[in-house]
Amino acid sequence: RAFAEGGIIEQRAVSPRGELAPEEKESIRVFQNSSPSVVFITTQALAQNIFSRNVFEIPKGTGSGFIWDTGGHIVTNYHVVENANKIEVTLNGSKYNAEIVGVAPDKDLAVLKIPAPPKTLKPIDIGDSSGLQVGQKVYAIGNPFGLDTTMTSGMVSALGREVMSMTNKPIQGAIQTDAAINPGNSGGPLLDSAGRLIGINTAIYSPSGASSGVGFALPVETVNRVVSELIATGRIVRPGIGVSMAADDINARVGGVLIVRVFPGTPAHAAKLHETKQRGNELVLGDIIVSIDEKTIRKTHDLYTHFDKSRVGDTVKLGILRGKETITVPLKLEDIH
């Protein structure tokens, strides 16, 4: 009871809540188990005063990441830390200056390291995305709009999507989800109903820049492979043949991928592939790649996709159009820096 002028005000009794629904219990369990593994990332960049020429730091952006191991490694998107002069990671209320261990722009991935005590680090549980099915429930944890440790839920709405990296290279096997992903969620984990990492939230499809019910996550198999390489060597191994290629508007006119330049000391150089040359006023076209392992090649995207599924040391067979003759050239892929 509460007293007020003129009488007594009676408040209504609280109704018994009862048991939480199984779905609610599941969501709570996933959040409580996984949120300690998620971090908040803020970045700063250098700017120069146009009048005084003084250089100073300005806020660049925010994003998410997650703890990979007890060694202090943090995984996030490359675009979250791109061109950052200073990176700060917030974990359980503590702030740490982070250093970059390695980046993979073609995969939009980056690995950071913070000097946090191992006992404060809870590595995220690693899952498997190869057996995902459309309709499975998923959770996204991150820091949308700077609101730290926010969880949204949804389902796998499509599989096998393709997204473009910051370097305009295709990333295969992306997971499409309708879980709300907004600016600031980038680099955060996408989890299955068991709370295991199945992807890293990396992009949204939206004219307004906010969630429209279509988001994309890089599959955990790609994350696991790339992150392991970055931690071990600071870079990723890139299988290739050692050529530069023409733009796709030119490739569309020649019916394949035109080789512009062949770099010395590469598989393409050893195989004596022909590059495009200028002879006086005449442009002599180089070899045109029309197939790889009997799969038709029409644009650079097709080659990148094939190399992405290959490993250094694999032998591939290139179908080459040289003048009016089509030949087959075997090449062993090497690590192209």
N, C-alpha and C positions, 0 to 999 in steps of 0.2 A: 504493500500500500504506500501511496505518496500523498502528503498533505498539501493542499493548495487553498487559497483564499476562497471561502464559501463552501468548503466541503472536502471530501476525500476522493482522490482519483485512483481507481484500481486498474493496474496493468494486467493484460491478459497473460495467462499461464503459457509457458513454452511447451509446445507439443513434443512428445518423444520422437527422436530422429529415427531410430531403428538402424538396422545394418546398412552399410554402404553397398551399393550395387557392385557386382563382381568387376564390371568394367571400370568403375571408379577406383576400386582397390588396385587394379592392375596399373592404372595411370599413376596413382600415388606411389606405388612400389617402383615403377620405372623412374619417376622423377627423383625420389629419395636416393635411389641407388646410383643414378647417372649424373645428376646435377653437380656433385662435387668434382666431377671430372671435366666440367665445362668452364672455360675462362672467358674473360672480357678483355678485348684488345683495343687499345687506343693508339693512334699514330700521330706523329708530328712531322712536318716537312719544313725545309728552310725556305725563307722568303727574303727578298731584299727591298728595303725602302727606296723608292725611285728618286727621292730627294736627297736623303742623307747617305745612301748606299750601304747603310748598316744592314747586316744580315741577322735575322731573328727567326725563332721557331713559331709556327702557327699550327693549330689543330688541323689534321688532315682527314681523319675519319675514324670510324669505329667498326668493330667486327667481333667475331666469335672464334673460338678455337677449343681444342680439347687436349687433355694430358695423354701422351702416348706411352710414357714409361716413367719409372722412378728416377731416371737420370735427368729429369727436368725438360725433356723434349715436348714441345707443343706443336700441334698440327693445325694449320689454317689454310685459307685460300691465298694464293699469290697476290691476287688483286687487293687483298686487305692490307698488305704490307708493301706493295709496290711503291717505289720512290720515297719511302719513309726514311726520315733522318733519325727518328727516335721511336722506339716501340715499347709500350708499357703493357704489361699483362697483370690483370687483377684476378687473384685467386683467393677465395674465401676471405675477402676483405683486405688482403695484403697485396701490395703493389710491387712488381719487379720489373727492372729494365731488362728487356730481352735482346739477345743477339740472334742474327740469322745464321742458321747452320747450313742451309741450302735451299734453293728454290728450283721449281720446275714450271716455268711459265707456260710451256706447251700443255701441261696438265692442270694449270691453275692451282698448284700446291706449293706450300712453303713449310719448312720446319724451323721453329725457333727454339731457343733454350733459355731457361730462367734458373737463377741460383737459389731455388727453393729447397728447403730440407726434404729429403726423400720421404720422411714420415708424413709430410703434408700433401704428398702427391698420390692421387688415386687414378691409375691408368684406366682408360675406358675399356670396356669389354668388347673384344673384336668378334664380329659375326661374319655371316656369309650371305652375299647377295645373289649368288648364282642360282639359288633355288627359290627366289622370290616369286610370288604370284600376284597378279593384279587383284586388288581387293583386300590384301593383307593390311592390317593396321600398322601405322608408323607414328613416331613421335619426333618432333624437332625441338631441340633445346638451344637457345642462343640469347642474343642481346639486341632484339629489334628496336630501332630508334633509340639505342642507348639504355633501354630498360633491361637491366641485367637479369639473367637466370629466368627467362620466360619459356614456358613449354606450350607447344601447340600440337594438335593431333590431327590425323587424317588417314588416308589410305594410299597404297600404291595405285596410282591411276593409269600408269603405262610403264612399259619396260623397253630397254633397248633403244632409248632415244639418243640423239646426237646433239651435243652442245659445242660451241666454238670457244676456244681458249682465248686468253688475252693476246696471243700471237696469231690468232686466226687459224689455228690448227684444230682439226676435229677431235673431240674426245668421245669415244664410243661407249655404249652401254649405260648411259645415264638413266637414273631412276626418276620418273615423273611422279609427283605427289601433289595432292590437294591440301596437305598440311600447310597452314599459313606461314609463308616465308617472306620476310620483309627486309629492307635495308638494315644491316646490323646482324642479321642471321648468318651472313656469309661466313663460312669457315666452321660453323657449328655442326654437331653431329645429327644425322638422321638415324633413328633407332627403331628396331623392330619391337614387337610386344614383349620380348624377353629382355629388353634393355640393352641389346647388343648393337654395336656400330654396324650399319649396313651401307652408309654413304656419308658424304660430306656436302652439306647444303651450299650450293654455289651460284645459282642463278634463279631469277624469276622471269616470267613472261608477263609483262604488264606495260601498257602504254603510259600509265600514271607513275610507275616506279614502285608501287605498293602491291601487296599480294592480291592476285586476281584468281587464286585457286589453282594456278599452274606454277609449280616450282620444280627445280631439277637438282639432283644430288649426284656427285661422282660416286661410282660403285666402290665398295670397300676393297675389292680385289685390286683395283688400280691404286687406291690409297696405300694399301699395305705394301705393294711392290715398290712404288715410288718413294714412299717415306723411308723404307728400309735402306734403299740405295742412297738417299740424301744423308741419312745419319751415318752411313758407313763411309761415303766418299765425298759428300758435299755437293754432288751433282748426280744426274741420271745418265745412264748409258743410252745413247741414241743410235740405234742401228740405221745405217744408211749406205749410199753408194758413192757420195762425194760429188754431187753436181748441183748447180743452180738451174732453176727452171723458169720458163717464161710464164707470164701472167695468163690466167685462164681465158681471157678474151682472145688472146693469140692462140692458145691451145685449141680453142673451139674451132678456129679456122683451119688448123693443120691436121686435125683429127687425132690428136694424142697430146702427150706432154713433151714439149720441145726443150731439148737440152741447150741452155745458153752458154754454160761454162762447165768445164771439167777441171776439178782441182787436183793438183799434183799429189802423188803418194796415196791415192784413194783407189778403191776397187774399180771405179769407172775409168780412171787413168790407166790402171793395169790392163783393163779389158779393151783399151784403145777406142773408147766411145768418142764420137765426134762432137765437138762443140760448135756453136754458131760463130761465124767469122765474117769480118768485113774485108772484102777484097776490092780495093779501089772504091768505086761507087756501087759495087754489088754486094748485097747481103747474102751470104751462103748459109743456108739453114743447117743446123747440126742434126744429130740423130733425134728421132721422135719416138718416144716410148709409147707403144700402143697396147702392150699387155704385160702382166707380171704373173708368173705361174699360171698362164693361160686364162687369166682374168682380165677383161678389157679395161684399159686405162684411157680416160678421156680428160681428166683434170688432175691437178696436183693433189687435191683432196683424196683421190683414189690411191695414190702412192702412199701418202701419209697414213691412211687407214691400214694398208697392207704392212707397212713397216712397224706400225704400232703393235701389230699382232705377232711380229717376228722378234728374233733374238740375234744378238751379235754372234756371228759364226754360221748362221743359216745361209744356205745357198738358194738363190732365187734365179728364175729364168726370165730374162727380159725379152719381150718381143719388140724389135727395133725396126722402124721404117727408115731406111737409109737410101735416099733418092727414091727410086721406084721399086727397090728390093726390100723385102721383109726378111730379117734374120733373127735367130735366137741366140742370145748371149747369156751364158751362166755367170753369175757374180756371187761372191761371198760377202755378206753384209759385215761391215766393220763399225766400230764405235766412232761416230763422226762428231767431233767437238764443235 
